[in-house]
């Protein structure tokens, strides 16, 4: 962590970013681009003590290479501007004009046992009324005029110092909408439906009430048709720690679910999403503001949601999810309209937030803004998952030359028609139980390996080593596999063609096509010698597959070690 110089150049304005938790700090970071490029500012950070969720805050500051003032030193100094995204903590000990920035999408939730009873978080009179020396917050920035009205009901004087500037975090999302395809590519979504779950913090959060839901969905939803991602509130991540959180989510993570990062990643994943499962946390309002897409609720009622708030309005108008097995029906029951209506009730001045905030802050400091603008920073591509399933329980329905394939990560539910296992990636126990064993080739090495199997040699060796396996295959490319069937001397080639519609080309996982061929051959005593055209059906897509005897060139290709 960087030390702070004790002096600053004459004329520089000292801007202190005061955060009591990681989530508050993330909000502050989203606003800083309003002042980027202005050498008249010196930006410093301090940790406001007193939060149960402050454990990650200093590490986040360190990650952005910010300079930190210890709290005691921050209280001794006088600052030209103090920016905070939460009214809580002893902010009155900091000397300087205080600007309170939006924290989340409005005032939707109360925290039982914290502050005044039944007060919305962010509107608690205990934190909003003038401090011990009578100095009020200089500027209270809000995202919607209705929030000003609600503030006025609690503290009329504070409402007089309030300005509607919009939401800087939403501004970044809206500016980044054209990057949706890039985000989906980074996640490895492909043609699948990206279903995002959002869990806030506290006893009514999704992960508190239904901790098994991510794994249940991973078991129920076909892997080749759906991708799951989970957004967890930073407070919950701070409470549990990353290790404990990932251990609790291990079954779903091993099945390929993406656990989004707490800063920026969650927003880019919401842009990439096709559908949402939400509790009463306000993340759903950001999702809705980025486009009217299906959303279902798992809230189920409680004490925390504020009646009449945008989130309350949204949750009352979208379908409620019962068992995980009903998820597709619940999503299909969503009717367009509630999402955008709730977002409009939470956000105003969309596309103007940074410029409006910039105007207010520069006026407060008595400065002219620099001549260049302050467009929002685009969100970076999210990190995908490092865990992908390497064994599948495969359901197969054969009708003539058409085979419908449904793959689910092995071990989450009942067995299917056969177990398909990736050799070299799965454990020995799974490999010995496989009906279909396949091996993916890796990018060719810069030098020829000292020892490597050919496709023919490895498939023959696999059937010898694993007597319970009926088929073994080497995946040589997205469109070509070499398959060997037990009891058949000659290897066969499986050619997988893409599915194309309206100028869009989609490829199937060749391992799924291998499962289709394996299932088709399971009902036959003789493997055809002439080429056979099959159809591998995955969801609503039909992928042409050709099965024919493999050439010497194909069987002689190297399978990288």
C-alpha positions in Angstrom: 0.0 0.0 0.0 1.3 3.4 -1.0 2.4 5.9 1.6 1.0 9.4 1.5 3.1 12.5 1.0 2.7 15.1 3.7 2.7 18.0 1.3 0.9 18.8 -1.9 1.5 21.3 -4.6 0.1 24.8 -4.2 -3.4 25.1 -5.6 -4.0 21.4 -5.6 -7.4 20.3 -4.3 -7.3 17.5 -1.8 -10.1 15.0 -2.5 -10.7 12.3 0.1 -12.6 9.2 -0.8 -14.0 7.9 2.5 -15.3 4.3 2.3 -16.4 2.0 5.1 -16.9 -1.1 3.0 -15.8 -2.6 -0.3 -19.2 -2.0 -1.9 -19.1 1.7 -0.9 -15.6 2.0 -2.3 -16.7 0.4 -5.6 -19.3 3.2 -5.9 -16.7 5.8 -5.4 -14.4 4.3 -8.0 -17.2 4.5 -10.6 -17.4 8.3 -10.1 -13.8 9.2 -10.3 -13.6 9.4 -14.1 -15.6 12.6 -13.7 -12.4 14.2 -12.5 -9.8 12.2 -14.6 -7.1 14.2 -16.3 -7.4 17.2 -13.9 -4.0 17.7 -12.3 -5.5 20.1 -9.8 -6.9 17.2 -7.8 -5.0 15.0 -5.4 -7.1 11.8 -4.7 -6.6 10.0 -1.4 -8.4 7.1 0.3 -9.3 6.4 3.9 -11.1 3.6 5.6 -14.0 4.7 7.7 -14.1 2.4 10.8 -17.1 0.7 12.2 -18.4 -1.6 9.4 -18.6 -5.4 9.8 -17.7 -5.6 6.1 -14.5 -3.6 5.9 -12.2 -6.5 5.6 -11.7 -6.2 1.8 -11.7 -2.4 1.5 -7.9 -1.8 2.0 -7.0 -4.6 -0.4 -9.3 -3.0 -3.1 -7.5 0.3 -2.6 -4.2 -1.5 -2.9 -5.4 -3.2 -6.1 -6.1 0.1 -7.8 -2.8 1.4 -6.4 -4.5 4.2 -4.5 -2.8 6.2 -1.7 -4.2 5.6 1.8 -4.5 8.0 4.7 -4.9 6.3 8.1 -8.2 7.3 9.7 -6.6 9.3 12.5 -4.5 11.3 10.0 -7.6 11.8 7.7 -9.4 13.3 10.7 -6.6 15.7 11.5 -6.3 17.1 8.0 -8.6 19.5 6.2 -9.8 18.4 2.8 -11.3 20.4 0.0 -13.8 17.6 -0.7 -14.8 14.4 1.0 -16.7 11.9 -1.1 -18.6 9.1 0.5 -21.1 6.5 -0.8 -22.7 5.7 2.6 -23.9 8.1 5.3 -22.9 5.7 8.0 -19.8 6.0 10.2 -18.3 9.0 11.9 -18.0 11.1 8.7 -18.5 14.2 10.8 -14.9 13.8 12.1 -13.6 14.5 8.6 -13.1 18.2 7.9 -14.2 19.5 4.5 -17.2 19.8 2.2 -18.9 16.4 2.2 -20.7 14.9 -0.9 -22.8 11.9 -0.4 -23.0 9.8 -3.6 -25.6 7.2 -4.6 -25.2 3.8 -2.9 -27.2 1.2 -4.9 -30.4 1.7 -6.9 -32.3 3.9 -4.5 -33.9 3.0 -1.1 -35.4 -0.4 -1.3 -34.3 -2.2 1.8 -34.3 -1.8 5.6 -31.8 -3.5 7.9 -33.5 -4.9 11.0 -31.5 -4.1 14.1 -29.5 -1.3 12.5 -30.2 2.3 13.1 -33.8 3.5 13.3 -36.6 0.9 13.1 -38.1 0.5 9.7 -36.0 3.1 8.1 -34.8 2.5 4.5 -31.0 1.9 4.3 -29.6 5.2 3.2 -32.5 7.2 4.6 -32.0 6.6 8.3 -32.4 9.9 10.3 -29.8 8.6 12.7 -27.2 9.0 9.9 -28.6 11.9 7.9 -29.3 14.6 10.5 -26.6 17.2 11.1 -23.5 15.9 13.0 -22.3 16.8 16.4 -21.1 20.3 15.5 -24.2 21.0 13.4 -22.5 20.7 10.0 -24.7 18.9 7.5 -23.7 17.1 4.3 -22.9 19.7 1.7 -24.4 17.9 -1.3 -26.6 14.8 -1.4 -26.6 13.4 -4.9 -29.4 11.1 -5.9 -30.5 9.0 -8.9 -34.2 9.9 -9.2 -36.5 12.8 -8.2 -38.6 10.3 -6.1 -35.6 9.7 -3.9 -35.4 13.5 -3.2 -39.1 13.3 -2.1 -38.4 10.4 0.2 -35.3 12.2 1.6 -37.5 15.3 2.2 -39.9 13.2 4.3 -37.0 12.2 6.6 -34.9 15.4 6.6 -36.4 18.4 4.7 -33.1 20.4 5.1 -31.1 17.6 3.6 -33.5 17.5 0.6 -32.8 21.2 -0.1 -29.1 20.2 -0.5 -30.0 17.3 -2.8 -29.4 17.1 -6.5 -30.6 14.5 -9.0 -27.5 13.5 -11.0 -28.4 9.9 -12.0 -26.3 6.8 -11.2 -22.7 6.7 -12.3 -22.6 2.9 -12.1 -25.6 2.6 -14.4 -24.0 5.1 -16.7 -21.0 2.7 -17.2 -23.4 -0.1 -17.9 -25.4 1.8 -20.5 -22.3 3.0 -22.3 -21.0 -0.6 -22.4 -24.1 -2.2 -24.0 -22.5 -2.5 -27.4 -19.9 -4.8 -25.9 -22.4 -7.5 -25.1 -21.1 -10.0 -27.6 -17.5 -9.4 -26.3 -18.6 -10.1 -22.7 -20.4 -13.3 -23.8 -17.3 -14.5 -25.6 -15.2 -13.8 -22.5 -17.6 -15.9 -20.4 -17.6 -18.7 -23.0 -21.4 -18.5 -23.2 -21.7 -19.3 -26.9 -25.3 -19.9 -28.1 -26.4 -20.8 -24.6 -28.9 -18.9 -22.5 -27.0 -17.0 -19.8 -29.1 -17.3 -16.6 -27.8 -15.0 -13.8 -28.6 -15.4 -10.1 -28.3 -12.4 -7.8 -27.9 -12.7 -4.0 -27.9 -9.8 -1.7 -26.7 -10.0 1.9 -28.6 -10.7 5.1 -31.0 -13.4 6.3 -33.4 -12.9 3.4 -30.8 -13.2 0.7 -31.1 -15.9 -2.0 -28.0 -17.8 -0.7 -29.3 -17.8 2.9 -32.8 -19.0 2.0 -32.0 -21.3 -0.9 -28.3 -22.2 -0.7 -28.8 -25.2 -2.8 -30.5 -23.4 -5.7 -27.3 -22.9 -7.9 -26.5 -26.7 -7.8 -30.2 -27.6 -8.3 -30.3 -25.5 -11.5 -27.0 -26.9 -12.7 -28.5 -30.4 -12.4 -31.8 -29.5 -14.0 -30.8 -27.3 -16.9 -29.0 -28.9 -19.9 -25.4 -27.8 -20.0 -25.3 -27.2 -23.7 -28.4 -24.9 -23.5 -27.8 -22.9 -20.3 -24.9 -21.2 -18.6 -25.2 -20.1 -15.0 -23.6 -17.1 -13.3 -23.9 -15.9 -9.7 -23.6 -12.3 -8.4 -23.0 -12.2 -4.7 -23.2 -8.9 -2.8 -19.7 -7.7 -1.7 -20.9 -7.6 2.0 -21.6 -11.3 1.9 -18.2 -12.0 0.2 -16.5 -10.0 3.0 -18.5 -11.8 5.7 -17.6 -15.3 4.4 -14.3 -14.7 2.7 -13.6 -16.0 -0.8 -12.4 -19.4 0.3 -15.5 -20.2 2.4 -17.9 -18.9 -0.3 -16.3 -21.0 -3.1 -16.4 -24.1 -0.9 -20.1 -23.6 -0.2 -20.7 -23.2 -3.9 -18.4 -26.0 -5.0 -21.0 -28.3 -6.6 -22.3 -25.5 -8.9 -18.8 -24.1 -9.6 -17.6 -27.6 -10.6 -20.6 -27.8 -12.9 -19.3 -24.7 -14.7 -21.2 -21.8 -12.9 -19.4 -18.4 -13.2 -18.9 -16.6 -9.8 -18.6 -13.0 -10.9 -16.1 -10.6 -9.4 -17.4 -8.0 -7.0 -16.3 -5.0 -9.0 -17.2 -4.3 -12.6 -17.5 -8.0 -13.5 -21.1 -8.2 -12.1 -22.2 -5.3 -14.3 -20.7 -6.7 -17.5 -22.3 -10.1 -16.7 -25.7 -8.3 -16.4 -25.2 -6.9 -19.8 -24.4 -10.4 -21.2 -27.3 -12.0 -19.4 -30.4 -13.4 -21.1 -32.5 -14.0 -17.9 -32.3 -13.3 -14.2 -33.3 -14.9 -10.9 -33.3 -12.4 -8.1 -34.0 -11.8 -4.4 -34.9 -8.4 -3.1 -31.4 -6.9 -3.8 -31.3 -3.9 -6.1 -29.0 -5.6 -8.7 -32.1 -6.6 -10.5 -32.9 -2.9 -11.2 -29.5 -2.5 -13.0 -30.3 -5.6 -15.1 -33.7 -4.2 -16.0 -32.3 -0.8 -16.9 -30.0 -2.5 -19.4 -32.9 -4.1 -21.3 -36.3 -5.7 -20.7 -35.4 -9.4 -20.4 -37.1 -12.2 -18.4 -36.7 -12.1 -14.6 -38.2 -14.2 -11.8 -38.2 -13.8 -8.1 -37.1 -16.0 -5.2 -37.7 -13.4 -2.5 -40.7 -15.0 -0.8 -41.5 -12.0 1.4 -39.9 -10.8 4.6 -39.2 -7.7 6.8 -36.5 -6.0 4.7 -38.1 -4.9 1.5 -39.6 -1.4 1.6 -43.3 -1.4 0.4 -43.7 0.8 -2.7 -40.0 0.9 -3.5 -38.9 0.1 -7.1 -37.8 -3.4 -6.0 -41.1 -4.1 -4.3 -42.9 -3.0 -7.5 -40.7 -5.2 -9.6 -41.0 -8.3 -7.4 -44.8 -8.0 -7.2 -45.1 -8.1 -11.0 -42.7 -10.8 -12.1 -43.2 -14.6 -11.7 -42.1 -16.3 -8.5 -39.8 -19.4 -8.8 -40.9 -22.5 -6.9 -38.8 -25.6 -7.3 -35.7 -25.4 -9.5 -37.3 -27.8 -11.9 -39.9 -25.1 -12.8 -37.3 -22.5 -13.9 -38.0 -22.6 -17.6 -41.7 -22.3 -17.1 -41.3 -19.4 -14.7 -39.0 -17.5 -17.1 -41.4 -18.2 -20.0 -44.2 -16.7 -17.9 -42.4 -13.3 -17.6 -44.4 -10.6 -19.5 -42.4 -7.6 -20.9 -42.8 -4.3 -19.0 -42.3 -4.6 -15.3 -38.5 -4.5 -15.5 -38.3 -1.3 -17.5 -41.0 0.3 -15.4 -39.1 -0.5 -12.2 -35.9 0.8 -13.6 -37.5 4.1 -14.6 -38.8 4.4 -11.0 -35.2 4.0 -9.7 -33.0 5.9 -12.3 -33.3 9.3 -13.9 -31.0 11.4 -16.0 -29.6 8.3 -17.6 -26.5 9.1 -19.8 -25.9 12.3 -17.9 -24.7 11.2 -14.5 -20.9 11.9 -14.8 -21.4 15.3 -16.4 -24.0 16.4 -13.9 -21.9 15.2 -11.0 -18.9 16.9 -12.5 -20.8 20.2 -12.8 -22.0 20.1 -9.2 -18.6 19.2 -7.7 -16.6 21.7 -9.7 -19.1 24.4 -8.7 -18.7 23.4 -5.1 -15.0 23.8 -5.3 -15.2 27.0 -7.2 -13.3 25.6 -10.2 -14.0 25.6 -13.9 -14.1 22.1 -15.3 -11.4 21.2 -17.8 -12.2 21.7 -21.5 -12.4 18.0 -22.2 -15.4 15.9 -21.4 -15.7 12.9 -19.0 -17.3 10.0 -20.9 -17.9 6.9 -18.7 -15.3 4.2 -18.7 -16.4 1.1 -20.5 -16.7 -2.0 -18.4 -13.9 -4.6 -18.9 -14.6 -8.1 -20.1 -15.6 -10.3 -17.2 -13.5 -13.3 -16.1 -14.9 -16.6 -17.1 -14.8 -19.8 -15.1 -11.7 -21.9 -14.7 -13.8 -24.9 -13.9 -15.7 -26.7 -16.6 -17.4 -30.1 -16.4 -15.3 -33.0 -17.5 -17.9 -35.7 -17.1 -21.6 -35.7 -18.2 -24.6 -37.8 -17.5 -26.1 -37.9 -21.0 -29.8 -38.4 -21.8 -30.3 -39.5 -25.4 -33.4 -40.0 -27.4 -32.9 -41.7 -30.8 -35.5 -41.4 -33.6 -34.2 -42.8 -36.8 -31.0 -40.9 -37.7 -31.9 -38.0 -35.3 -30.6 -38.1 -31.8 -31.6 -35.6 -29.1 -28.9 -35.0 -26.6 -29.2 -33.5 -23.1 -26.0 -33.4 -21.1 -25.8 -32.6 -17.4 -22.7 -32.4 -15.2 -22.2 -35.9 -13.7 -22.9 -36.4 -10.0 -25.6 -33.8 -9.5 -28.6 -36.0 -10.4 -29.6 -39.5 -11.6 -27.5 -41.3 -14.3 -28.6 -41.0 -17.9 -28.3 -43.1 -21.0 -24.5 -43.1 -20.7 -21.6 -41.4 -18.8 -19.3 -39.4 -21.1 -15.9 -38.6 -19.6 -13.0 -36.5 -20.7 -9.8 -38.6 -20.2 -6.9 -36.7 -18.7 -9.2 -34.2 -17.0 -11.5 -36.4 -14.9 -10.6 -38.8 -12.0 -9.9 -42.4 -12.6 -13.1 -43.5 -11.0 -15.2 -41.6 -13.5 -13.0 -42.8 -16.4 -13.6 -46.5 -15.4 -17.3 -45.9 -15.3 -17.5 -44.2 -18.7 -19.5 -45.6 -21.6 -17.9 -43.0 -23.8 -14.3 -41.8 -23.1 -12.9 -38.9 -25.1 -9.8 -36.9 -25.2 -9.3 -33.4 -26.4 -6.1 -32.4 -28.2 -4.4 -29.3 -27.0 -2.8 -26.6 -29.2 0.2 -28.0 -31.0 3.5 -27.5 -29.1 6.2 -25.4 -30.6 8.3 -28.5 -30.8 7.3 -32.0 -31.7 6.8 -33.9 -28.4 9.2 -36.7 -27.6 6.3 -39.1 -27.2 2.7 -38.8 -28.3 -0.2 -41.0 -29.2 -1.8 -41.1 -32.6 -5.6 -40.9 -32.6 -5.7 -44.5 -33.7 -3.3 -45.6 -31.0 -4.9 -43.7 -28.1 -8.4 -44.9 -28.9 -7.2 -48.5 -29.1 -5.3 -48.2 -25.8 -8.2 -46.5 -24.1 -10.6 -49.4 -24.9 -7.9 -51.9 -23.7 -7.3 -50.0 -20.5 -10.9 -49.4 -19.6 -12.9 -52.6 -20.3 -16.2 -51.0 -19.3 -15.9 -48.4 -22.0 -17.8 -49.0 -25.3 -16.5 -46.0 -27.3 -13.3 -44.0 -27.2 -12.7 -40.9 -29.3 -10.0 -38.3 -29.9 -11.3 -34.8 -30.5 -8.9 -33.4 -33.2 -10.7 -30.2 -34.0 -14.2 -28.6 -33.5 -15.4 -30.4 -36.6 -13.4 -33.7 -36.6 -13.2 -36.6 -34.2 -11.7 -40.1 -34.5 -14.0 -42.7 -32.9 -13.3 -46.3 -32.1 -16.1 -48.7 -31.1 -15.4 -51.8 -29.1 -15.4 -54.9 -31.2 -14.9 -53.0 -34.5 -11.4 -53.0 -35.8 -11.6 -50.0 -38.0 -11.7 -46.4 -36.5 -14.4 -44.0 -37.8 -14.4 -40.3 -38.4 -17.1 -38.1 -36.9 -17.5 -34.9 -38.8 -19.6 -32.2 -37.0 -21.0 -29.5 -39.1 -22.2 -26.1 -37.7 -25.8 -25.0 -37.4 -26.5 -21.9 -39.4 -29.6 -19.6 -39.4 -30.0 -16.0 -40.5 -26.3 -15.5 -41.0 -25.4 -16.8 -37.6 -23.1 -19.8 -37.4 -23.1 -21.9 -34.2 -20.9 -24.9 -33.4 -21.7 -27.7 -31.1 -19.3 -29.1 -28.6 -17.8 -32.1 -30.5 -18.1 -34.1 -27.3 -21.9 -33.7 -27.5 -21.9 -34.9 -31.1 -19.8 -37.9 -30.0 -22.5 -38.7 -27.4 -25.1 -38.6 -30.2 -23.1 -41.1 -32.3 -22.5 -43.3 -29.3 -26.2 -43.4 -28.5 -27.1 -44.1 -32.1 -24.6 -47.0 -32.4 -25.7 -48.4 -29.0 -28.9 -49.8 -30.7 -27.0 -51.4 -33.6 -25.1 -54.6 -33.9 -23.3 -53.6 -37.1 -21.4 -50.3 -37.7 -22.1 -49.1 -41.2 -19.2 -49.0 -43.6 -20.8 -46.4 -45.9 -21.0 -42.8 -44.7 -24.1 -42.1 -42.6 -25.7 -38.6 -42.1 -27.0 -38.1 -38.6 -28.6 -35.1 -36.9 -27.5 -34.2 -33.3 -30.3 -32.2 -31.7 -29.4 -29.9 -28.9 -32.3 -27.7 -27.7 -33.8 -26.1 -30.8 -30.7 -26.5 -32.9 -29.9 -29.3 -35.3 -26.3 -30.1 -36.1 -25.5 -32.3 -39.1 -23.1 -35.1 -38.2 -21.4 -37.5 -40.7 -20.1 -40.9 -39.6 -17.7 -42.6 -41.9 -14.5 -44.8 -41.9 -11.5 -42.7 -40.9 -8.7 -42.1 -43.3 -5.1 -43.1 -42.5 -4.2 -39.4 -42.3 -7.0 -38.8 -39.7 -6.1 -41.8 -37.6 -2.4 -40.9 -37.8 -2.8 -37.4 -36.3 -1.0 -36.9 -33.0 -2.9 -36.5 -29.8 -0.8 -34.1 -27.7 0.3 -35.5 -24.3 
